[in-house]
Amino acid sequence: MPKVRLATAWLDGCSGCHMSFLDLDERLIALADQVDLVYSPLVDTKEFPPGVDVALVEGAVSSEEDERRIRLIRDRTHTLVSLGDCAVTANVPSLRNPLGVDAIMHRAYIENVSLQPQIPQESLPALLPRVRPVHAVVTVDVFIPGCPPSADTIHFALSELLAGRLPDFGSSVRFG
Ligand code: SF4
């Protein structure tokens, strides 16, 4: 039986959801028998490949680069999973929404800097006017809330997906 092609991606998040994924610990070994991790911050693949079965996406859509990536991920993925509250609701990254991009850039690169304060003109992905959850940009198939979701919750969701079912969290699963 061919292995499931699994990807994980990191948009505007803190990596805590990926840390929770790594908290699967020894269950990762069993998972490795069932999946090929074809793209992730945890592996060296540079470009999101076509033909991905399941993609776990951490983080909100905050920049033009995030938006380009999530649209590519959607195009190349069968089952797209919003992993964690930043992906599901925009959560912490969206705290900047009421302030506007200019105020945020000024605060980060001028007010809080003592040496050569200046707003970078290159090598910085352009921020979108508003931070959005993933489902506001592309269709999402599964939502896993929590900040971060617990390893048990991620394991349950992956187990169900690998069994060919959409996870039904009901009330028995403890989030994050
Ligand atoms: Fe970090 Fe929480 Fe956002 Fe996950 S949901 S990326 S743990 S802030």
Backbone and ligand atoms as CSV (ligand in chain L), in Angstrom:
chain,resi,resn,atom,element,x,y,z
A,1,MET,N,N,0.848,-1.194,0.000
A,1,MET,CA,C,0.000,0.000,0.000
A,1,MET,C,C,0.888,1.250,0.000
A,2,PRO,N,N,0.680,2.183,-0.951
A,2,PRO,CA,C,1.551,3.361,-1.004
A,2,PRO,C,C,1.394,4.227,0.244
A,3,LYS,N,N,2.488,4.854,0.611
A,3,LYS,CA,C,2.435,5.741,1.774
A,3,LYS,C,C,1.685,7.030,1.433
A,4,VAL,N,N,1.066,7.582,2.459
A,4,VAL,CA,C,0.394,8.872,2.310
A,4,VAL,C,C,1.453,9.969,2.228
A,5,ARG,N,N,1.268,10.865,1.261
A,5,ARG,CA,C,2.216,11.977,1.106
A,5,ARG,C,C,1.768,13.121,2.021
A,6,LEU,N,N,2.504,13.304,3.099
A,6,LEU,CA,C,2.166,14.288,4.137
A,6,LEU,C,C,3.087,15.502,4.016
A,7,ALA,N,N,2.517,16.684,4.199
A,7,ALA,CA,C,3.312,17.914,4.238
A,7,ALA,C,C,2.902,18.712,5.468
A,8,THR,N,N,3.829,19.504,5.976
A,8,THR,CA,C,3.476,20.509,6.979
A,8,THR,C,C,4.056,21.829,6.510
A,9,ALA,N,N,3.326,22.901,6.782
A,9,ALA,CA,C,3.791,24.220,6.342
A,9,ALA,C,C,3.597,25.223,7.462
A,10,TRP,N,N,4.399,26.260,7.416
A,10,TRP,CA,C,4.461,27.243,8.494
A,10,TRP,C,C,4.296,28.625,7.860
A,11,LEU,N,N,3.140,29.231,8.078
A,11,LEU,CA,C,2.917,30.603,7.596
A,11,LEU,C,C,3.251,31.554,8.750
A,12,ASP,N,N,2.310,32.466,9.115
A,12,ASP,CA,C,2.604,33.395,10.211
A,12,ASP,C,C,2.193,32.761,11.529
A,13,GLY,N,N,3.107,32.013,12.107
A,13,GLY,CA,C,2.903,31.366,13.395
A,13,GLY,C,C,4.209,31.361,14.161
A,14,CYS,N,N,4.170,30.814,15.365
A,14,CYS,CA,C,5.351,30.891,16.232
A,14,CYS,C,C,6.156,29.602,16.237
A,15,SER,N,N,5.713,28.600,15.474
A,15,SER,CA,C,6.279,27.239,15.404
A,15,SER,C,C,5.778,26.360,16.537
A,16,GLY,N,N,4.984,26.917,17.444
A,16,GLY,CA,C,4.482,26.098,18.553
A,16,GLY,C,C,3.646,24.923,18.089
A,17,CYS,N,N,2.911,25.093,16.998
A,17,CYS,CA,C,2.100,23.980,16.495
A,17,CYS,C,C,2.999,22.873,15.941
A,18,HIS,N,N,4.108,23.268,15.306
A,18,HIS,CA,C,5.055,22.238,14.862
A,18,HIS,C,C,5.733,21.561,16.061
A,19,MET,N,N,5.986,22.328,17.119
A,19,MET,CA,C,6.567,21.711,18.318
A,19,MET,C,C,5.595,20.681,18.888
A,20,SER,N,N,4.307,21.002,18.840
A,20,SER,CA,C,3.306,20.057,19.331
A,20,SER,C,C,3.271,18.809,18.443
A,21,PHE,N,N,3.444,19.011,17.143
A,21,PHE,CA,C,3.543,17.859,16.225
A,21,PHE,C,C,4.729,16.975,16.625
A,22,LEU,N,N,5.873,17.609,16.940
A,22,LEU,CA,C,7.035,16.821,17.355
A,22,LEU,C,C,6.797,16.134,18.692
A,23,ASP,N,N,5.882,16.674,19.500
A,23,ASP,CA,C,5.542,16.046,20.775
A,23,ASP,C,C,4.819,14.710,20.597
A,24,LEU,N,N,4.538,14.339,19.362
A,24,LEU,CA,C,4.033,12.977,19.134
A,24,LEU,C,C,5.062,11.943,19.586
A,25,ASP,N,N,6.321,12.383,19.693
A,25,ASP,CA,C,7.401,11.538,20.215
A,25,ASP,C,C,7.456,10.178,19.505
A,26,GLU,N,N,7.370,9.083,20.277
A,26,GLU,CA,C,7.564,7.765,19.667
A,26,GLU,C,C,6.472,7.437,18.660
A,27,ARG,N,N,5.342,8.143,18.735
A,27,ARG,CA,C,4.286,7.902,17.750
A,27,ARG,C,C,4.723,8.358,16.356
A,28,LEU,N,N,5.744,9.226,16.291
A,28,LEU,CA,C,6.283,9.626,14.989
A,28,LEU,C,C,6.903,8.435,14.261
A,29,ILE,N,N,7.436,7.494,15.031
A,29,ILE,CA,C,8.069,6.322,14.408
A,29,ILE,C,C,7.012,5.466,13.716
A,30,ALA,N,N,5.893,5.272,14.403
A,30,ALA,CA,C,4.793,4.523,13.779
A,30,ALA,C,C,4.245,5.284,12.580
A,31,LEU,N,N,4.188,6.619,12.725
A,31,LEU,CA,C,3.680,7.446,11.628
A,31,LEU,C,C,4.573,7.312,10.387
A,32,ALA,N,N,5.878,7.198,10.625
A,32,ALA,CA,C,6.822,7.115,9.502
A,32,ALA,C,C,6.598,5.875,8.649
A,33,ASP,N,N,5.958,4.840,9.235
A,33,ASP,CA,C,5.649,3.646,8.436
A,33,ASP,C,C,4.510,3.899,7.462
A,34,GLN,N,N,3.725,4.929,7.762
A,34,GLN,CA,C,2.519,5.166,6.966
A,34,GLN,C,C,2.621,6.366,6.030
A,35,VAL,N,N,3.555,7.288,6.308
A,35,VAL,CA,C,3.600,8.519,5.521
A,35,VAL,C,C,5.007,8.787,5.005
A,36,ASP,N,N,5.041,9.521,3.914
A,36,ASP,CA,C,6.269,10.165,3.453
A,36,ASP,C,C,6.120,11.652,3.742
A,37,LEU,N,N,7.020,12.204,4.517
A,37,LEU,CA,C,6.972,13.635,4.804
A,37,LEU,C,C,7.668,14.344,3.647
A,38,VAL,N,N,6.866,14.824,2.694
A,38,VAL,CA,C,7.428,15.306,1.431
A,38,VAL,C,C,7.774,16.788,1.462
A,39,TYR,N,N,7.272,17.509,2.461
A,39,TYR,CA,C,7.593,18.942,2.572
A,39,TYR,C,C,7.293,19.369,4.004
A,40,SER,N,N,8.193,20.149,4.583
A,40,SER,CA,C,8.010,20.579,5.973
A,40,SER,C,C,9.197,21.442,6.365
A,41,PRO,N,N,9.040,22.312,7.383
A,41,PRO,CA,C,10.226,22.965,7.942
A,41,PRO,C,C,11.186,21.939,8.541
A,42,LEU,N,N,10.700,20.715,8.755
A,42,LEU,CA,C,11.512,19.678,9.382
A,42,LEU,C,C,12.331,18.886,8.377
A,43,VAL,N,N,12.107,19.102,7.074
A,43,VAL,CA,C,12.889,18.427,6.040
A,43,VAL,C,C,13.457,19.478,5.089
A,44,ASP,N,N,14.239,19.035,4.120
A,44,ASP,CA,C,15.023,19.989,3.344
A,44,ASP,C,C,14.385,20.372,2.007
A,45,THR,N,N,13.212,19.855,1.709
A,45,THR,CA,C,12.582,20.179,0.429
A,45,THR,C,C,12.306,21.676,0.347
A,46,LYS,N,N,12.658,22.292,-0.762
A,46,LYS,CA,C,12.545,23.745,-0.871
A,46,LYS,C,C,11.194,24.194,-1.426
A,47,GLU,N,N,10.632,23.403,-2.322
A,47,GLU,CA,C,9.402,23.813,-3.007
A,47,GLU,C,C,8.286,22.838,-2.672
A,48,PHE,N,N,7.107,23.368,-2.367
A,48,PHE,CA,C,5.973,22.500,-2.055
A,48,PHE,C,C,5.646,21.653,-3.282
A,49,PRO,N,N,5.664,20.334,-3.156
A,49,PRO,CA,C,5.532,19.487,-4.345
A,49,PRO,C,C,4.073,19.264,-4.729
A,50,PRO,N,N,3.819,18.842,-5.942
A,50,PRO,CA,C,2.458,18.450,-6.335
A,50,PRO,C,C,2.099,17.090,-5.735
A,51,GLY,N,N,0.797,16.787,-5.731
A,51,GLY,CA,C,0.354,15.462,-5.329
A,51,GLY,C,C,0.454,15.171,-3.847
A,52,VAL,N,N,0.257,16.184,-3.009
A,52,VAL,CA,C,0.281,15.984,-1.554
A,52,VAL,C,C,-1.106,15.499,-1.109
A,53,ASP,N,N,-1.125,14.463,-0.279
A,53,ASP,CA,C,-2.403,13.934,0.208
A,53,ASP,C,C,-2.956,14.764,1.362
A,54,VAL,N,N,-2.117,15.034,2.345
A,54,VAL,CA,C,-2.551,15.777,3.533
A,54,VAL,C,C,-1.508,16.838,3.857
A,55,ALA,N,N,-1.973,18.082,4.043
A,55,ALA,CA,C,-1.067,19.160,4.456
A,55,ALA,C,C,-1.584,19.773,5.750
A,56,LEU,N,N,-0.712,19.832,6.757
A,56,LEU,CA,C,-1.009,20.530,8.002
A,56,LEU,C,C,-0.413,21.928,7.885
A,57,VAL,N,N,-1.246,22.944,8.029
A,57,VAL,CA,C,-0.759,24.315,7.853
A,57,VAL,C,C,-0.869,25.069,9.167
A,58,GLU,N,N,0.281,25.512,9.672
A,58,GLU,CA,C,0.334,26.351,10.868
A,58,GLU,C,C,0.409,27.819,10.454
A,59,GLY,N,N,-0.296,28.661,11.193
A,59,GLY,CA,C,-0.114,30.096,11.024
A,59,GLY,C,C,-1.186,30.752,10.175
A,60,ALA,N,N,-1.268,32.063,10.341
A,60,ALA,CA,C,-2.233,32.875,9.610
A,60,ALA,C,C,-1.613,33.358,8.299
A,61,VAL,N,N,-2.446,33.997,7.493
A,61,VAL,CA,C,-1.993,34.561,6.214
A,61,VAL,C,C,-1.774,36.056,6.427
A,62,SER,N,N,-0.508,36.437,6.532
A,62,SER,CA,C,-0.167,37.813,6.899
A,62,SER,C,C,0.531,38.606,5.815
A,63,SER,N,N,1.187,37.898,4.914
A,63,SER,CA,C,1.996,38.592,3.905
A,63,SER,C,C,1.617,38.115,2.505
A,64,GLU,N,N,2.093,38.861,1.523
A,64,GLU,CA,C,1.859,38.423,0.140
A,64,GLU,C,C,2.482,37.058,-0.104
A,65,GLU,N,N,3.614,36.802,0.534
A,65,GLU,CA,C,4.274,35.505,0.383
A,65,GLU,C,C,3.445,34.391,1.021
A,66,ASP,N,N,2.848,34.682,2.206
A,66,ASP,CA,C,1.954,33.682,2.816
A,66,ASP,C,C,0.816,33.343,1.856
A,67,GLU,N,N,0.251,34.372,1.233
A,67,GLU,CA,C,-0.903,34.150,0.355
A,67,GLU,C,C,-0.485,33.342,-0.880
A,68,ARG,N,N,0.676,33.682,-1.444
A,68,ARG,CA,C,1.157,32.910,-2.602
A,68,ARG,C,C,1.350,31.447,-2.206
A,69,ARG,N,N,1.941,31.230,-1.029
A,69,ARG,CA,C,2.228,29.852,-0.601
A,69,ARG,C,C,0.952,29.072,-0.322
A,70,ILE,N,N,-0.026,29.689,0.361
A,70,ILE,CA,C,-1.221,28.914,0.711
A,70,ILE,C,C,-2.039,28.593,-0.543
A,71,ARG,N,N,-2.010,29.479,-1.523
A,71,ARG,CA,C,-2.721,29.153,-2.771
A,71,ARG,C,C,-2.027,27.998,-3.501
A,72,LEU,N,N,-0.705,27.989,-3.490
A,72,LEU,CA,C,0.045,26.880,-4.096
A,72,LEU,C,C,-0.226,25.578,-3.338
A,73,ILE,N,N,-0.199,25.666,-2.003
A,73,ILE,CA,C,-0.453,24.478,-1.179
A,73,ILE,C,C,-1.848,23.925,-1.478
A,74,ARG,N,N,-2.827,24.827,-1.556
A,74,ARG,CA,C,-4.198,24.381,-1.846
A,74,ARG,C,C,-4.276,23.681,-3.202
A,75,ASP,N,N,-3.628,24.262,-4.190
A,75,ASP,CA,C,-3.666,23.678,-5.534
A,75,ASP,C,C,-3.064,22.283,-5.567
A,76,ARG,N,N,-2.100,22.020,-4.678
A,76,ARG,CA,C,-1.326,20.786,-4.769
A,76,ARG,C,C,-1.681,19.770,-3.680
A,77,THR,N,N,-2.757,20.046,-2.909
A,77,THR,CA,C,-3.075,19.204,-1.753
A,77,THR,C,C,-4.502,18.681,-1.839
A,78,HIS,N,N,-4.675,17.408,-1.494
A,78,HIS,CA,C,-6.033,16.845,-1.447
A,78,HIS,C,C,-6.767,17.312,-0.194
A,79,THR,N,N,-6.183,17.091,0.982
A,79,THR,CA,C,-6.848,17.446,2.242
A,79,THR,C,C,-5.999,18.469,2.979
A,80,LEU,N,N,-6.529,19.676,3.079
A,80,LEU,CA,C,-5.787,20.766,3.709
A,80,LEU,C,C,-6.320,20.959,5.130
A,81,VAL,N,N,-5.409,20.938,6.097
A,81,VAL,CA,C,-5.768,21.022,7.515
A,81,VAL,C,C,-5.239,22.330,8.095
A,82,SER,N,N,-6.138,23.127,8.676
A,82,SER,CA,C,-5.696,24.291,9.443
A,82,SER,C,C,-5.290,23.815,10.822
A,83,LEU,N,N,-4.016,23.943,11.135
A,83,LEU,CA,C,-3.463,23.406,12.382
A,83,LEU,C,C,-3.236,24.546,13.378
A,84,GLY,N,N,-4.074,24.617,14.381
A,84,GLY,CA,C,-3.868,25.592,15.449
A,84,GLY,C,C,-4.628,26.882,15.237
A,85,ASP,N,N,-4.750,27.635,16.321
A,85,ASP,CA,C,-5.624,28.808,16.313
A,85,ASP,C,C,-5.183,29.898,15.338
A,86,CYS,N,N,-3.886,30.037,15.077
A,86,CYS,CA,C,-3.466,31.074,14.131
A,86,CYS,C,C,-3.995,30.763,12.729
A,87,ALA,N,N,-3.964,29.491,12.355
A,87,ALA,CA,C,-4.523,29.104,11.059
A,87,ALA,C,C,-6.050,29.163,11.084
A,88,VAL,N,N,-6.652,28.769,12.209
A,88,VAL,CA,C,-8.110,28.634,12.281
A,88,VAL,C,C,-8.800,29.992,12.442
A,89,THR,N,N,-8.207,30.878,13.249
A,89,THR,CA,C,-8.896,32.153,13.559
A,89,THR,C,C,-8.046,33.393,13.268
A,90,ALA,N,N,-6.796,33.214,12.920
A,90,ALA,CA,C,-5.775,34.268,12.769
A,90,ALA,C,C,-5.184,34.682,14.113
A,91,ASN,N,N,-5.884,34.463,15.221
A,91,ASN,CA,C,-5.285,34.455,16.567
A,91,ASN,C,C,-4.280,35.600,16.793
A,92,VAL,N,N,-3.129,35.291,17.327
A,92,VAL,CA,C,-2.156,36.322,17.733
A,92,VAL,C,C,-1.731,37.235,16.575
A,93,PRO,N,N,-1.400,36.696,15.398
A,93,PRO,CA,C,-0.953,37.600,14.327
A,93,PRO,C,C,-1.982,38.674,13.973
A,94,SER,N,N,-3.266,38.382,14.188
A,94,SER,CA,C,-4.301,39.351,13.797
A,94,SER,C,C,-4.426,40.507,14.783
A,95,LEU,N,N,-3.675,40.453,15.881
A,95,LEU,CA,C,-3.723,41.573,16.828
A,95,LEU,C,C,-3.282,42.877,16.168
A,96,ARG,N,N,-2.549,42.770,15.074
A,96,ARG,CA,C,-2.109,43.998,14.402
A,96,ARG,C,C,-3.197,44.611,13.530
A,97,ASN,N,N,-4.260,43.879,13.265
A,97,ASN,CA,C,-5.262,44.366,12.318
A,97,ASN,C,C,-5.826,45.747,12.649
A,98,PRO,N,N,-6.171,46.034,13.915
A,98,PRO,CA,C,-6.737,47.363,14.194
A,98,PRO,C,C,-5.711,48.497,14.054
A,99,LEU,N,N,-4.432,48.175,14.023
A,99,LEU,CA,C,-3.394,49.209,14.040
A,99,LEU,C,C,-2.939,49.635,12.651
A,100,GLY,N,N,-2.973,48.714,11.703
A,100,GLY,CA,C,-2.511,49.037,10.357
A,100,GLY,C,C,-1.037,48.724,10.167
A,101,VAL,N,N,-0.675,48.478,8.914
A,101,VAL,CA,C,0.687,48.041,8.591
A,101,VAL,C,C,1.723,49.116,8.924
A,102,ASP,N,N,1.446,50.361,8.583
A,102,ASP,CA,C,2.451,51.410,8.786
A,102,ASP,C,C,2.840,51.526,10.256
A,103,ALA,N,N,1.855,51.506,11.142
A,103,ALA,CA,C,2.148,51.624,12.573
A,103,ALA,C,C,2.974,50.449,13.074
A,104,ILE,N,N,2.672,49.254,12.563
A,104,ILE,CA,C,3.409,48.059,12.983
A,104,ILE,C,C,4.864,48.141,12.520
A,105,MET,N,N,5.065,48.532,11.269
A,105,MET,CA,C,6.429,48.620,10.742
A,105,MET,C,C,7.226,49.678,11.492
A,106,HIS,N,N,6.596,50.804,11.784
A,106,HIS,CA,C,7.279,51.876,12.505
A,106,HIS,C,C,7.677,51.407,13.901
A,107,ARG,N,N,6.770,50.723,14.565
A,107,ARG,CA,C,7.042,50.224,15.915
A,107,ARG,C,C,8.201,49.232,15.902
A,108,ALA,N,N,8.186,48.304,14.926
A,108,ALA,CA,C,9.175,47.227,14.903
A,108,ALA,C,C,10.550,47.707,14.462
A,109,TYR,N,N,10.583,48.608,13.459
A,109,TYR,CA,C,11.874,48.920,12.828
A,109,TYR,C,C,12.401,50.319,13.151
A,110,ILE,N,N,11.564,51.172,13.760
A,110,ILE,CA,C,12.015,52.522,14.112
A,110,ILE,C,C,12.017,52.715,15.630
A,111,GLU,N,N,10.844,52.606,16.250
A,111,GLU,CA,C,10.735,52.904,17.684
A,111,GLU,C,C,11.536,51.939,18.543
A,112,ASN,N,N,11.541,50.666,18.197
A,112,ASN,CA,C,12.179,49.657,19.051
A,112,ASN,C,C,13.632,49.381,18.682
A,113,VAL,N,N,14.204,50.192,17.816
A,113,VAL,CA,C,15.564,49.925,17.329
A,113,VAL,C,C,16.474,51.075,17.747
A,114,SER,N,N,17.633,50.758,18.324
A,114,SER,CA,C,18.561,51.805,18.753
A,114,SER,C,C,19.675,52.030,17.741
A,115,LEU,N,N,19.939,51.057,16.886
A,115,LEU,CA,C,21.039,51.169,15.925
A,115,LEU,C,C,20.482,51.167,14.502
A,116,GLN,N,N,20.719,52.221,13.754
A,116,GLN,CA,C,20.291,52.347,12.358
A,116,GLN,C,C,18.808,52.008,12.160
A,117,PRO,N,N,17.944,52.720,12.858
A,117,PRO,CA,C,16.518,52.444,12.637
A,117,PRO,C,C,16.121,52.774,11.202
A,118,GLN,N,N,15.519,51.824,10.531
A,118,GLN,CA,C,15.052,52.040,9.158
A,118,GLN,C,C,14.118,50.901,8.772
A,119,ILE,N,N,13.133,51.206,7.979
A,119,ILE,CA,C,12.214,50.176,7.507
A,119,ILE,C,C,12.823,49.496,6.296
A,120,PRO,N,N,13.011,48.174,6.333
A,120,PRO,CA,C,13.657,47.479,5.211
A,120,PRO,C,C,12.880,47.671,3.912
A,121,GLN,N,N,13.625,47.885,2.839
A,121,GLN,CA,C,13.004,48.082,1.531
A,121,GLN,C,C,13.092,46.835,0.664
A,122,GLU,N,N,13.854,45.829,1.108
A,122,GLU,CA,C,13.972,44.599,0.337
A,122,GLU,C,C,14.153,43.423,1.296
A,123,SER,N,N,14.002,42.230,0.748
A,123,SER,CA,C,14.165,40.979,1.504
A,123,SER,C,C,13.139,40.819,2.607
A,124,LEU,N,N,12.054,41.544,2.536
A,124,LEU,CA,C,10.999,41.418,3.538
A,124,LEU,C,C,9.674,41.254,2.796
A,125,PRO,N,N,8.994,40.133,2.994
A,125,PRO,CA,C,7.716,39.957,2.281
A,125,PRO,C,C,6.744,41.073,2.638
A,126,ALA,N,N,6.084,41.620,1.657
A,126,ALA,CA,C,5.141,42.710,1.903
A,126,ALA,C,C,3.970,42.211,2.741
A,127,LEU,N,N,3.660,42.972,3.791
A,127,LEU,CA,C,2.543,42.591,4.652
A,127,LEU,C,C,1.229,42.949,3.983
A,128,LEU,N,N,0.242,42.085,4.165
A,128,LEU,CA,C,-1.105,42.384,3.700
A,128,LEU,C,C,-1.759,43.365,4.668
A,129,PRO,N,N,-2.737,44.130,4.200
A,129,PRO,CA,C,-3.378,45.099,5.105
A,129,PRO,C,C,-3.999,44.444,6.332
A,130,ARG,N,N,-4.541,43.226,6.165
A,130,ARG,CA,C,-5.148,42.519,7.286
A,130,ARG,C,C,-4.653,41.071,7.322
A,131,VAL,N,N,-4.449,40.576,8.521
A,131,VAL,CA,C,-4.115,39.168,8.713
A,131,VAL,C,C,-5.409,38.363,8.676
A,132,ARG,N,N,-5.385,37.251,7.933
A,132,ARG,CA,C,-6.598,36.444,7.793
A,132,ARG,C,C,-6.326,34.981,8.164
A,133,PRO,N,N,-7.374,34.293,8.651
A,133,PRO,CA,C,-7.231,32.843,8.836
A,133,PRO,C,C,-7.142,32.163,7.477
A,134,VAL,N,N,-6.634,30.957,7.468
A,134,VAL,CA,C,-6.400,30.267,6.200
A,134,VAL,C,C,-7.688,30.124,5.391
A,135,HIS,N,N,-8.803,29.783,6.076
A,135,HIS,CA,C,-10.046,29.527,5.328
A,135,HIS,C,C,-10.630,30.789,4.714
A,136,ALA,N,N,-10.131,31.962,5.085
A,136,ALA,CA,C,-10.584,33.199,4.441
A,136,ALA,C,C,-9.915,33.388,3.085
A,137,VAL,N,N,-8.917,32.564,2.802
A,137,VAL,CA,C,-8.168,32.702,1.542
A,137,VAL,C,C,-8.389,31.499,0.624
A,138,VAL,N,N,-8.373,30.304,1.200
A,138,VAL,CA,C,-8.576,29.081,0.415
A,138,VAL,C,C,-9.528,28.155,1.178
A,139,THR,N,N,-10.028,27.156,0.497
A,139,THR,CA,C,-10.905,26.177,1.147
A,139,THR,C,C,-10.091,25.276,2.077
A,140,VAL,N,N,-10.611,25.105,3.284
A,140,VAL,CA,C,-9.965,24.242,4.282
A,140,VAL,C,C,-10.868,23.029,4.523
A,141,ASP,N,N,-10.264,21.853,4.645
A,141,ASP,CA,C,-11.034,20.627,4.814
A,141,ASP,C,C,-11.207,20.224,6.271
A,142,VAL,N,N,-10.196,20.488,7.100
A,142,VAL,CA,C,-10.222,20.074,8.505
A,142,VAL,C,C,-9.645,21.199,9.358
A,143,PHE,N,N,-10.299,21.455,10.489
A,143,PHE,CA,C,-9.826,22.487,11.420
A,143,PHE,C,C,-9.404,21.812,12.728
A,144,ILE,N,N,-8.183,22.114,13.172
A,144,ILE,CA,C,-7.713,21.600,14.464
A,144,ILE,C,C,-7.396,22.810,15.341
A,145,PRO,N,N,-8.327,23.235,16.194
A,145,PRO,CA,C,-8.063,24.402,17.040
A,145,PRO,C,C,-7.129,24.063,18.191
A,146,GLY,N,N,-6.729,25.111,18.899
A,146,GLY,CA,C,-5.817,24.960,20.031
A,146,GLY,C,C,-4.587,25.809,19.812
A,147,CYS,N,N,-3.995,26.258,20.899
A,147,CYS,CA,C,-2.811,27.132,20.810
A,147,CYS,C,C,-1.762,26.674,21.802
A,148,PRO,N,N,-0.969,25.680,21.397
A,148,PRO,CA,C,-1.147,24.865,20.197
A,148,PRO,C,C,-2.124,23.717,20.470
A,149,PRO,N,N,-2.579,23.038,19.422
A,149,PRO,CA,C,-3.311,21.792,19.661
A,149,PRO,C,C,-2.389,20.813,20.380
A,150,SER,N,N,-2.954,19.999,21.252
A,150,SER,CA,C,-2.116,19.016,21.955
A,150,SER,C,C,-1.630,17.951,20.971
A,151,ALA,N,N,-0.545,17.277,21.343
A,151,ALA,CA,C,-0.045,16.176,20.516
A,151,ALA,C,C,-1.108,15.094,20.378
A,152,ASP,N,N,-1.872,14.865,21.443
A,152,ASP,CA,C,-2.931,13.842,21.366
A,152,ASP,C,C,-3.981,14.230,20.323
A,153,THR,N,N,-4.308,15.513,20.278
A,153,THR,CA,C,-5.301,15.969,19.307
A,153,THR,C,C,-4.774,15.808,17.888
A,154,ILE,N,N,-3.518,16.190,17.664
A,154,ILE,CA,C,-2.921,16.049,16.331
A,154,ILE,C,C,-2.856,14.572,15.948
A,155,HIS,N,N,-2.499,13.731,16.910
A,155,HIS,CA,C,-2.410,12.294,16.634
A,155,HIS,C,C,-3.764,11.735,16.254
A,156,PHE,N,N,-4.789,12.133,16.989
A,156,PHE,CA,C,-6.136,11.663,16.672
A,156,PHE,C,C,-6.524,12.085,15.253
A,157,ALA,N,N,-6.287,13.358,14.928
A,157,ALA,CA,C,-6.665,13.853,13.601
A,157,ALA,C,C,-5.906,13.115,12.506
A,158,LEU,N,N,-4.615,12.933,12.689
A,158,LEU,CA,C,-3.824,12.233,11.667
A,158,LEU,C,C,-4.251,10.776,11.538
A,159,SER,N,N,-4.522,10.145,12.660
A,159,SER,CA,C,-4.941,8.739,12.619
A,159,SER,C,C,-6.229,8.588,11.827
A,160,GLU,N,N,-7.156,9.485,12.066
A,160,GLU,CA,C,-8.419,9.435,11.335
A,160,GLU,C,C,-8.196,9.690,9.846
A,161,LEU,N,N,-7.397,10.696,9.534
A,161,LEU,CA,C,-7.150,11.013,8.132
A,161,LEU,C,C,-6.452,9.847,7.426
A,162,LEU,N,N,-5.505,9.213,8.096
A,162,LEU,CA,C,-4.797,8.087,7.486
A,162,LEU,C,C,-5.710,6.880,7.309
A,163,ALA,N,N,-6.766,6.829,8.132
A,163,ALA,CA,C,-7.750,5.754,7.985
A,163,ALA,C,C,-8.807,6.110,6.942
A,164,GLY,N,N,-8.657,7.281,6.335
A,164,GLY,CA,C,-9.582,7.680,5.285
A,164,GLY,C,C,-10.838,8.355,5.788
A,165,ARG,N,N,-10.803,8.806,7.061
A,165,ARG,CA,C,-11.969,9.474,7.640
A,165,ARG,C,C,-11.628,10.916,7.990
A,166,LEU,N,N,-12.627,11.795,7.930
A,166,LEU,CA,C,-12.443,13.135,8.458
A,166,LEU,C,C,-12.606,13.071,9.968
A,167,PRO,N,N,-11.687,13.649,10.734
A,167,PRO,CA,C,-11.792,13.546,12.191
A,167,PRO,C,C,-13.017,14.269,12.737
A,168,ASP,N,N,-13.708,13.588,13.656
A,168,ASP,CA,C,-14.836,14.184,14.366
A,168,ASP,C,C,-14.391,14.349,15.809
A,169,PHE,N,N,-14.091,15.585,16.184
A,169,PHE,CA,C,-13.498,15.805,17.498
A,169,PHE,C,C,-14.511,15.656,18.631
A,170,GLY,N,N,-15.793,15.846,18.337
A,170,GLY,CA,C,-16.801,15.697,19.375
A,170,GLY,C,C,-16.435,16.504,20.611
A,171,SER,N,N,-16.687,15.945,21.774
A,171,SER,CA,C,-16.384,16.655,23.019
A,171,SER,C,C,-15.353,15.921,23.845
A,172,SER,N,N,-14.828,14.812,23.310
A,172,SER,CA,C,-13.949,14.007,24.138
A,172,SER,C,C,-12.478,14.346,23.975
A,173,VAL,N,N,-12.164,15.190,22.994
A,173,VAL,CA,C,-10.762,15.508,22.748
A,173,VAL,C,C,-10.444,16.857,23.373
A,174,ARG,N,N,-9.343,16.894,24.119
A,174,ARG,CA,C,-8.937,18.121,24.788
A,174,ARG,C,C,-8.050,18.934,23.842
A,175,PHE,N,N,-8.422,20.164,23.560
A,175,PHE,CA,C,-7.629,21.000,22.679
A,175,PHE,C,C,-6.576,21.734,23.474
A,176,GLY,N,N,-5.380,21.773,22.903
A,176,GLY,CA,C,-4.229,22.541,23.336
A,176,GLY,C,C,-4.023,22.883,24.740
L,1,SF4,FE1,FE,1.932,29.511,17.961
L,1,SF4,FE2,FE,-0.470,29.162,19.132
L,1,SF4,FE3,FE,-0.290,30.214,16.691
L,1,SF4,FE4,FE,0.261,27.613,17.035
L,1,SF4,S1,S,-1.741,28.586,17.356
L,1,SF4,S2,S,1.441,29.094,15.796
L,1,SF4,S3,S,1.218,27.673,19.087
L,1,SF4,S4,S,0.518,31.137,18.596
